[in-house]
Amino acid sequence: MDSETRKKLDRIESALNKAPSSGTVSVLPDYFVDRFVRLDDFQELASAIKSKGVQGGGGSIRGSRQSEVKGGNAVNLAFALGSFGMVVNLITVANSLPAEMLRSTFHQVPSVNVDIIDGKPGFTVAFEFKESGRLVNVMVSDPGDLKKIDGSGLSEAHWEKISESKIVSFVNWASIDYGTDLAEKLFSFARERNIKTFFDPADVLEKENDLLDFKKRIMDKALIDYFSMNDNEARIISRAIASHILTQDYSEAELKKTISIIADHTGGTVDVHTHKVSMSCSRGEVTADRCHKVIQKTVTGAGDVWDAADMIGYLTGLEPEDRLYLANGAGGLYVSRESAMPPTASEVLNFLKSES
């Protein structure tokens, strides 16, 4: 390990140690009950489903590896932050058995306060399989009452908790019919109180037509401090707001240009994470960090773990190159695990040391 890498790890270790006392993070609003279905070959499943329907009128297809866990970007982000020891205020929607499941899940991360608004949670079936040599996930989701949330259901107690935060994070805008209304209320409230804002929209393809209105009401008013996305989301957002085309086989230079364009339109910092490289653009300067080469075993929820580490970097004042290095380490360790459990601070630090 060279001296520069050792200094970088020392800075990250110091940041991770002071992170739990760096302030509360409010996270909202989505909760999904996730069922993972891990497949060797998706086409085999598709053929089997069709065969069962045509030949037998239905029936069982046995043998796929499955598990059911808590899910949703907000829930996963809150759990990942809590695993790092952060104090988190999670505001989400649930009822009946899923609500009890959620409370039970967070017993192991006591630094997270779970605040539940009564309503139907979301449900997702996540298929994980290999495509072109890369592990991918395709999610079939029912957003439940999340689709209707617009901020009007937040109580005075909710707003009071948000007002005590250092950062308010709004994720999965794409699943909410009134997502821009909620973003406008949350981020305007935060801006008036000097609270930093973190936004990760999730898969925006089906909401591409809403992005110009989002730009006018949120981005043009510079209400987002930290804007996080993956490369596909960057492709869609830049196309919608700036008529910029990022090709599927883009180069790193093309990705840098894309996030610079998005940053020009939002005024804040734009972060993009991919399976090869992560980048951050602030005030026209783009920083990049290569991802760790690991064997992918889990992909669903990787972006949420990356966001959690990224947010810790912001809270503790890490420079972009250190912040990306930390986030890539957290994401790389997570995807290399068999179980979808976010790492602790010490686990990430040990992983970074072993990879250096």
TORZA-968338 format. One record per residue (C-alpha): residue in one letter; z, y, x. Coordinates in pm, whole numbers, plus 50000, padded with zeros to 5 digits. Layout:
N
{r = A; Z = Z; Y = Y; X = X}
...
END
This chain:
356
{r = M; Z = 50000; Y = 50000; X = 50000}
{r = D; Z = 49898; Y = 50335; X = 50149}
{r = S; Z = 50124; Y = 50639; X = 50154}
{r = E; Z = 49933; Y = 50823; X = 49876}
{r = T; Z = 49967; Y = 50527; X = 49640}
{r = R; Z = 50335; Y = 50498; X = 49723}
{r = K; Z = 50386; Y = 50866; X = 49640}
{r = K; Z = 50195; Y = 50821; X = 49314}
{r = L; Z = 50417; Y = 50527; X = 49216}
{r = D; Z = 50728; Y = 50725; X = 49307}
{r = R; Z = 50615; Y = 51008; X = 49078}
{r = I; Z = 50546; Y = 50764; X = 48794}
{r = E; Z = 50879; Y = 50588; X = 48844}
{r = S; Z = 51059; Y = 50924; X = 48827}
{r = A; Z = 50869; Y = 51012; X = 48507}
{r = L; Z = 50953; Y = 50679; X = 48344}
{r = N; Z = 51321; Y = 50721; X = 48432}
{r = K; Z = 51345; Y = 51065; X = 48273}
{r = A; Z = 51118; Y = 50988; X = 47976}
{r = P; Z = 51394; Y = 50871; X = 47735}
{r = S; Z = 51567; Y = 51209; X = 47767}
{r = S; Z = 51248; Y = 51416; X = 47748}
{r = G; Z = 51263; Y = 51469; X = 47371}
{r = T; Z = 51190; Y = 51309; X = 47035}
{r = V; Z = 50841; Y = 51209; X = 46926}
{r = S; Z = 50750; Y = 51201; X = 46556}
{r = V; Z = 50479; Y = 50946; X = 46469}
{r = L; Z = 50299; Y = 50893; X = 46139}
{r = P; Z = 50172; Y = 50766; X = 45901}
{r = D; Z = 50015; Y = 50415; X = 45893}
{r = Y; Z = 50171; Y = 50070; X = 45865}
{r = F; Z = 49967; Y = 49753; X = 45826}
{r = V; Z = 50075; Y = 49393; X = 45804}
{r = D; Z = 49839; Y = 49242; X = 46062}
{r = R; Z = 49714; Y = 48884; X = 46069}
{r = F; Z = 49546; Y = 48795; X = 46398}
{r = V; Z = 49279; Y = 48526; X = 46386}
{r = R; Z = 49173; Y = 48421; X = 46737}
{r = L; Z = 48837; Y = 48249; X = 46756}
{r = D; Z = 48632; Y = 48080; X = 47025}
{r = D; Z = 48311; Y = 48160; X = 46840}
{r = F; Z = 48282; Y = 48393; X = 46540}
{r = Q; Z = 47942; Y = 48253; X = 46440}
{r = E; Z = 48096; Y = 47907; X = 46402}
{r = L; Z = 48349; Y = 48051; X = 46156}
{r = A; Z = 48078; Y = 48241; X = 45967}
{r = S; Z = 47867; Y = 47925; X = 45940}
{r = A; Z = 48167; Y = 47720; X = 45827}
{r = I; Z = 48254; Y = 47976; X = 45558}
{r = K; Z = 47899; Y = 47974; X = 45427}
{r = S; Z = 47887; Y = 47594; X = 45433}
{r = K; Z = 48215; Y = 47563; X = 45243}
{r = G; Z = 48092; Y = 47808; X = 44981}
{r = V; Z = 47747; Y = 47658; X = 44933}
{r = Q; Z = 47827; Y = 47287; X = 44960}
{r = G; Z = 48178; Y = 47252; X = 44829}
{r = G; Z = 48254; Y = 47564; X = 44626}
{r = G; Z = 48533; Y = 47655; X = 44865}
{r = G; Z = 48799; Y = 47481; X = 45068}
{r = S; Z = 48996; Y = 47510; X = 45392}
{r = I; Z = 48871; Y = 47573; X = 45743}
{r = R; Z = 49139; Y = 47454; X = 45983}
{r = G; Z = 49201; Y = 47499; X = 46350}
{r = S; Z = 49198; Y = 47876; X = 46418}
{r = R; Z = 49498; Y = 48024; X = 46602}
{r = Q; Z = 49674; Y = 48276; X = 46381}
{r = S; Z = 49981; Y = 48500; X = 46383}
{r = E; Z = 50121; Y = 48770; X = 46156}
{r = V; Z = 50290; Y = 49078; X = 46297}
{r = K; Z = 50363; Y = 49440; X = 46225}
{r = G; Z = 50060; Y = 49663; X = 46275}
{r = G; Z = 49902; Y = 49999; X = 46215}
{r = N; Z = 49842; Y = 50262; X = 46480}
{r = A; Z = 50156; Y = 50462; X = 46398}
{r = V; Z = 50381; Y = 50156; X = 46391}
{r = N; Z = 50232; Y = 50014; X = 46711}
{r = L; Z = 50256; Y = 50351; X = 46884}
{r = A; Z = 50619; Y = 50397; X = 46777}
{r = F; Z = 50707; Y = 50044; X = 46891}
{r = A; Z = 50537; Y = 50098; X = 47228}
{r = L; Z = 50718; Y = 50429; X = 47277}
{r = G; Z = 51045; Y = 50265; X = 47181}
{r = S; Z = 50982; Y = 49986; X = 47431}
{r = F; Z = 50964; Y = 50257; X = 47698}
{r = G; Z = 51304; Y = 50381; X = 47575}
{r = M; Z = 51171; Y = 50689; X = 47398}
{r = V; Z = 51349; Y = 50842; X = 47097}
{r = V; Z = 51101; Y = 50815; X = 46810}
{r = N; Z = 51094; Y = 50920; X = 46447}
{r = L; Z = 50849; Y = 50693; X = 46261}
{r = I; Z = 50742; Y = 50807; X = 45913}
{r = T; Z = 50531; Y = 50554; X = 45724}
{r = V; Z = 50455; Y = 50393; X = 45388}
{r = A; Z = 50587; Y = 50053; X = 45276}
{r = N; Z = 50771; Y = 49865; X = 45004}
{r = S; Z = 50924; Y = 49525; X = 44918}
{r = L; Z = 50892; Y = 49245; X = 45175}
{r = P; Z = 50666; Y = 49439; X = 45419}
{r = A; Z = 50930; Y = 49715; X = 45432}
{r = E; Z = 51200; Y = 49462; X = 45520}
{r = M; Z = 50970; Y = 49307; X = 45778}
{r = L; Z = 50921; Y = 49648; X = 45935}
{r = R; Z = 51293; Y = 49727; X = 45950}
{r = S; Z = 51365; Y = 49385; X = 46098}
{r = T; Z = 51096; Y = 49430; X = 46363}
{r = F; Z = 51243; Y = 49760; X = 46482}
{r = H; Z = 51596; Y = 49621; X = 46519}
{r = Q; Z = 51498; Y = 49534; X = 46876}
{r = V; Z = 51404; Y = 49894; X = 46957}
{r = P; Z = 51708; Y = 50095; X = 46839}
{r = S; Z = 51574; Y = 50425; X = 46976}
{r = V; Z = 51317; Y = 50428; X = 46693}
{r = N; Z = 51426; Y = 50566; X = 46356}
{r = V; Z = 51220; Y = 50408; X = 46076}
{r = D; Z = 51175; Y = 50640; X = 45777}
{r = I; Z = 50990; Y = 50468; X = 45492}
{r = I; Z = 50812; Y = 50640; X = 45202}
{r = D; Z = 50785; Y = 50404; X = 44905}
{r = G; Z = 50432; Y = 50274; X = 44854}
{r = K; Z = 50197; Y = 49986; X = 44921}
{r = P; Z = 50145; Y = 49927; X = 45294}
{r = G; Z = 49813; Y = 49836; X = 45447}
{r = F; Z = 49698; Y = 49484; X = 45524}
{r = T; Z = 49459; Y = 49383; X = 45802}
{r = V; Z = 49292; Y = 49063; X = 45916}
{r = A; Z = 49196; Y = 49109; X = 46282}
{r = F; Z = 48937; Y = 48869; X = 46424}
{r = E; Z = 48947; Y = 48842; X = 46803}
{r = F; Z = 48655; Y = 48670; X = 46976}
{r = K; Z = 48424; Y = 48700; X = 47274}
{r = E; Z = 48098; Y = 48890; X = 47247}
{r = S; Z = 47868; Y = 48927; X = 47549}
{r = G; Z = 48146; Y = 48803; X = 47775}
{r = R; Z = 48400; Y = 49058; X = 47652}
{r = L; Z = 48694; Y = 49002; X = 47420}
{r = V; Z = 48654; Y = 49220; X = 47110}
{r = N; Z = 48837; Y = 49268; X = 46782}
{r = V; Z = 48697; Y = 49334; X = 46436}
{r = M; Z = 48945; Y = 49434; X = 46167}
{r = V; Z = 48908; Y = 49391; X = 45792}
{r = S; Z = 49154; Y = 49636; X = 45638}
{r = D; Z = 49304; Y = 49734; X = 45304}
{r = P; Z = 49475; Y = 50072; X = 45366}
{r = G; Z = 49694; Y = 50048; X = 45056}
{r = D; Z = 49863; Y = 50373; X = 44951}
{r = L; Z = 49793; Y = 50518; X = 45295}
{r = K; Z = 49455; Y = 50629; X = 45157}
{r = K; Z = 49626; Y = 50877; X = 44926}
{r = I; Z = 49878; Y = 51037; X = 45162}
{r = D; Z = 49819; Y = 51411; X = 45209}
{r = G; Z = 50156; Y = 51543; X = 45320}
{r = S; Z = 50285; Y = 51634; X = 44973}
{r = G; Z = 50514; Y = 51329; X = 44976}
{r = L; Z = 50700; Y = 51444; X = 45286}
{r = S; Z = 51052; Y = 51557; X = 45197}
{r = E; Z = 51253; Y = 51842; X = 45344}
{r = A; Z = 51437; Y = 51581; X = 45551}
{r = H; Z = 51105; Y = 51461; X = 45694}
{r = W; Z = 51001; Y = 51813; X = 45789}
{r = E; Z = 51343; Y = 51875; X = 45942}
{r = K; Z = 51305; Y = 51570; X = 46165}
{r = I; Z = 50954; Y = 51672; X = 46263}
{r = S; Z = 51080; Y = 52021; X = 46350}
{r = E; Z = 51317; Y = 51867; X = 46606}
{r = S; Z = 51033; Y = 51689; X = 46790}
{r = K; Z = 50871; Y = 51771; X = 47122}
{r = I; Z = 50549; Y = 51609; X = 47005}
{r = V; Z = 50422; Y = 51517; X = 46659}
{r = S; Z = 50161; Y = 51244; X = 46664}
{r = F; Z = 49916; Y = 51181; X = 46381}
{r = V; Z = 49708; Y = 50865; X = 46417}
{r = N; Z = 49453; Y = 50673; X = 46207}
{r = W; Z = 49308; Y = 50977; X = 46033}
{r = A; Z = 49002; Y = 50765; X = 45956}
{r = S; Z = 49187; Y = 50542; X = 45707}
{r = I; Z = 49312; Y = 50833; X = 45493}
{r = D; Z = 49109; Y = 51000; X = 45219}
{r = Y; Z = 49306; Y = 51323; X = 45264}
{r = G; Z = 49352; Y = 51292; X = 45639}
{r = T; Z = 49233; Y = 51644; X = 45716}
{r = D; Z = 49477; Y = 51787; X = 45459}
{r = L; Z = 49761; Y = 51599; X = 45626}
{r = A; Z = 49648; Y = 51703; X = 45975}
{r = E; Z = 49629; Y = 52067; X = 45869}
{r = K; Z = 49980; Y = 52064; X = 45723}
{r = L; Z = 50136; Y = 51875; X = 46014}
{r = F; Z = 49968; Y = 52056; X = 46297}
{r = S; Z = 50001; Y = 52403; X = 46146}
{r = F; Z = 50372; Y = 52334; X = 46096}
{r = A; Z = 50397; Y = 52218; X = 46457}
{r = R; Z = 50202; Y = 52513; X = 46597}
{r = E; Z = 50437; Y = 52761; X = 46424}
{r = R; Z = 50732; Y = 52591; X = 46594}
{r = N; Z = 50581; Y = 52539; X = 46938}
{r = I; Z = 50570; Y = 52162; X = 46894}
{r = K; Z = 50291; Y = 51983; X = 47081}
{r = T; Z = 50040; Y = 51782; X = 46875}
{r = F; Z = 49884; Y = 51446; X = 46958}
{r = F; Z = 49589; Y = 51309; X = 46761}
{r = D; Z = 49408; Y = 50974; X = 46773}
{r = P; Z = 49167; Y = 50938; X = 46479}
{r = A; Z = 49089; Y = 50562; X = 46509}
{r = D; Z = 48745; Y = 50429; X = 46416}
{r = V; Z = 48568; Y = 50732; X = 46267}
{r = L; Z = 48229; Y = 50579; X = 46187}
{r = E; Z = 48289; Y = 50559; X = 45811}
{r = K; Z = 48430; Y = 50916; X = 45816}
{r = E; Z = 48156; Y = 51076; X = 46023}
{r = N; Z = 48052; Y = 51299; X = 45733}
{r = D; Z = 48406; Y = 51445; X = 45721}
{r = L; Z = 48413; Y = 51545; X = 46087}
{r = L; Z = 48250; Y = 51887; X = 46045}
{r = D; Z = 48516; Y = 51986; X = 45792}
{r = F; Z = 48780; Y = 51850; X = 46030}
{r = K; Z = 48631; Y = 52057; X = 46311}
{r = K; Z = 48640; Y = 52374; X = 46100}
{r = R; Z = 48996; Y = 52329; X = 45976}
{r = I; Z = 49162; Y = 52168; X = 46277}
{r = M; Z = 48958; Y = 52188; X = 46597}
{r = D; Z = 48829; Y = 52541; X = 46557}
{r = K; Z = 49187; Y = 52658; X = 46501}
{r = A; Z = 49298; Y = 52485; X = 46824}
{r = L; Z = 49563; Y = 52283; X = 46640}
{r = I; Z = 49531; Y = 51977; X = 46866}
{r = D; Z = 49697; Y = 51981; X = 47208}
{r = Y; Z = 49620; Y = 51621; X = 47305}
{r = F; Z = 49315; Y = 51447; X = 47154}
{r = S; Z = 49290; Y = 51074; X = 47237}
{r = M; Z = 49002; Y = 50838; X = 47155}
{r = N; Z = 48797; Y = 50548; X = 47286}
{r = D; Z = 48436; Y = 50575; X = 47400}
{r = N; Z = 48285; Y = 50474; X = 47066}
{r = E; Z = 48491; Y = 50734; X = 46883}
{r = A; Z = 48385; Y = 50992; X = 47142}
{r = R; Z = 48024; Y = 50897; X = 47075}
{r = I; Z = 48057; Y = 50952; X = 46700}
{r = I; Z = 48265; Y = 51271; X = 46725}
{r = S; Z = 48033; Y = 51439; X = 46976}
{r = R; Z = 47732; Y = 51345; X = 46763}
{r = A; Z = 47889; Y = 51485; X = 46447}
{r = I; Z = 48028; Y = 51812; X = 46582}
{r = A; Z = 47777; Y = 51896; X = 46857}
{r = S; Z = 47464; Y = 51682; X = 46797}
{r = H; Z = 47528; Y = 51525; X = 47137}
{r = I; Z = 47412; Y = 51169; X = 47199}
{r = L; Z = 47612; Y = 50932; X = 47418}
{r = T; Z = 47406; Y = 50616; X = 47467}
{r = Q; Z = 47556; Y = 50267; X = 47440}
{r = D; Z = 47485; Y = 50202; X = 47809}
{r = Y; Z = 47623; Y = 50536; X = 47925}
{r = S; Z = 47706; Y = 50622; X = 48284}
{r = E; Z = 48039; Y = 50770; X = 48391}
{r = A; Z = 47865; Y = 51106; X = 48436}
{r = E; Z = 47742; Y = 51092; X = 48076}
{r = L; Z = 48090; Y = 51008; X = 47951}
{r = K; Z = 48232; Y = 51302; X = 48146}
{r = K; Z = 47977; Y = 51533; X = 47985}
{r = T; Z = 48064; Y = 51399; X = 47640}
{r = I; Z = 48438; Y = 51456; X = 47664}
{r = S; Z = 48375; Y = 51799; X = 47816}
{r = I; Z = 48171; Y = 51890; X = 47508}
{r = I; Z = 48446; Y = 51768; X = 47275}
{r = A; Z = 48708; Y = 51958; X = 47476}
{r = D; Z = 48501; Y = 52276; X = 47450}
{r = H; Z = 48519; Y = 52243; X = 47071}
{r = T; Z = 48889; Y = 52165; X = 47042}
{r = G; Z = 49050; Y = 52384; X = 47306}
{r = G; Z = 49303; Y = 52116; X = 47402}
{r = T; Z = 49305; Y = 51820; X = 47638}
{r = V; Z = 49071; Y = 51534; X = 47551}
{r = D; Z = 49149; Y = 51181; X = 47673}
{r = V; Z = 48911; Y = 50886; X = 47650}
{r = H; Z = 49008; Y = 50528; X = 47728}
{r = T; Z = 48758; Y = 50246; X = 47779}
{r = H; Z = 48780; Y = 49894; X = 47922}
{r = K; Z = 48637; Y = 50019; X = 48253}
{r = V; Z = 48756; Y = 50376; X = 48308}
{r = S; Z = 48976; Y = 50640; X = 48147}
{r = M; Z = 48914; Y = 51013; X = 48161}
{r = S; Z = 49096; Y = 51334; X = 48076}
{r = C; Z = 48938; Y = 51677; X = 48032}
{r = S; Z = 49145; Y = 51996; X = 48037}
{r = R; Z = 49017; Y = 52350; X = 48086}
{r = G; Z = 48677; Y = 52220; X = 48195}
{r = E; Z = 48815; Y = 51985; X = 48463}
{r = V; Z = 48760; Y = 51611; X = 48418}
{r = T; Z = 48983; Y = 51353; X = 48587}
{r = A; Z = 48890; Y = 50983; X = 48590}
{r = D; Z = 49079; Y = 50664; X = 48679}
{r = R; Z = 48937; Y = 50313; X = 48699}
{r = C; Z = 49104; Y = 50048; X = 48483}
{r = H; Z = 49270; Y = 49741; X = 48632}
{r = K; Z = 49066; Y = 49422; X = 48632}
{r = V; Z = 49261; Y = 49171; X = 48425}
{r = I; Z = 49182; Y = 48869; X = 48211}
{r = Q; Z = 49184; Y = 48993; X = 47853}
{r = K; Z = 49396; Y = 48784; X = 47619}
{r = T; Z = 49496; Y = 49043; X = 47356}
{r = V; Z = 49299; Y = 49353; X = 47252}
{r = T; Z = 49429; Y = 49461; X = 46912}
{r = G; Z = 49681; Y = 49741; X = 46968}
{r = A; Z = 49578; Y = 49814; X = 47328}
{r = G; Z = 49483; Y = 50173; X = 47245}
{r = D; Z = 49825; Y = 50235; X = 47095}
{r = V; Z = 50000; Y = 50115; X = 47412}
{r = W; Z = 49766; Y = 50334; X = 47617}
{r = D; Z = 49847; Y = 50632; X = 47393}
{r = A; Z = 50221; Y = 50573; X = 47432}
{r = A; Z = 50204; Y = 50581; X = 47811}
{r = D; Z = 49966; Y = 50879; X = 47798}
{r = M; Z = 50213; Y = 51067; X = 47579}
{r = I; Z = 50499; Y = 50990; X = 47818}
{r = G; Z = 50287; Y = 51141; X = 48093}
{r = Y; Z = 50253; Y = 51461; X = 47891}
{r = L; Z = 50623; Y = 51477; X = 47806}
{r = T; Z = 50731; Y = 51431; X = 48166}
{r = G; Z = 50473; Y = 51666; X = 48318}
{r = L; Z = 50266; Y = 51414; X = 48513}
{r = E; Z = 49939; Y = 51540; X = 48658}
{r = P; Z = 49626; Y = 51394; X = 48495}
{r = E; Z = 49553; Y = 51142; X = 48774}
{r = D; Z = 49909; Y = 51004; X = 48755}
{r = R; Z = 49913; Y = 51009; X = 48376}
{r = L; Z = 49588; Y = 50811; X = 48353}
{r = Y; Z = 49708; Y = 50567; X = 48619}
{r = L; Z = 50024; Y = 50502; X = 48416}
{r = A; Z = 49835; Y = 50466; X = 48088}
{r = N; Z = 49577; Y = 50232; X = 48240}
{r = G; Z = 49857; Y = 50022; X = 48386}
{r = A; Z = 50033; Y = 49994; X = 48050}
{r = G; Z = 49708; Y = 49908; X = 47873}
{r = G; Z = 49601; Y = 49660; X = 48140}
{r = L; Z = 49933; Y = 49476; X = 48133}
{r = Y; Z = 49928; Y = 49462; X = 47753}
{r = V; Z = 49580; Y = 49311; X = 47722}
{r = S; Z = 49661; Y = 49049; X = 47986}
{r = R; Z = 49942; Y = 48908; X = 47769}
{r = E; Z = 49912; Y = 48622; X = 47523}
{r = S; Z = 50141; Y = 48794; X = 47270}
{r = A; Z = 50083; Y = 49142; X = 47130}
{r = M; Z = 50405; Y = 49286; X = 47272}
{r = P; Z = 50406; Y = 49625; X = 47445}
{r = P; Z = 50559; Y = 49636; X = 47794}
{r = T; Z = 50876; Y = 49807; X = 47905}
{r = A; Z = 50885; Y = 50080; X = 48166}
{r = S; Z = 51005; Y = 49840; X = 48439}
{r = E; Z = 50733; Y = 49589; X = 48352}
{r = V; Z = 50461; Y = 49852; X = 48381}
{r = L; Z = 50600; Y = 49980; X = 48708}
{r = N; Z = 50614; Y = 49627; X = 48853}
{r = F; Z = 50258; Y = 49565; X = 48736}
{r = L; Z = 50134; Y = 49884; X = 48902}
{r = K; Z = 50310; Y = 49790; X = 49226}
{r = S; Z = 50159; Y = 49442; X = 49220}
{r = E; Z = 49810; Y = 49586; X = 49164}
{r = S; Z = 49839; Y = 49846; X = 49443}
END
